[in-house]
């Protein structure tokens, strides 16, 4: 599975992380695993309280976002205004 991530700045100290899964349709428990792996990756970098949204789908019609409702709305708005820069990420 190929994954990318991007950030949505909430405030000077708060960031929401979006993880986009490409070429795969995940089950709910798999999206929770991806979010957990991203939180582990962030904790390793010193960010222990980051909010994570998992994104799958390639078009507006197939787009599905998973996470806390407020964060999902912020990520969706940022995606539709092209305000997220996606960077590759690999989970070991």
KAUR-V258556 format. One record per residue. SS is DSSP state (H for helix, E for strand, L for the rest). Layout:
SS  SS
This chain:
L  E  E  E  E  E  E  E  E  L  L  L  L  L  E  E  E  E  E  E  E  E  L  L  L  L  L  H  H  H  H  H  H  H  H  H  H  H  H  H  H  H  H  H  L  L  L  L  L  L  E  E  E  E  E  E  L  L  L  L  L  L  L  E  E  E  L  L  H  H  H  H  H  H  H  H  H  H  H  H  L  L  L  L  L  L  E  E  E  L  L  L
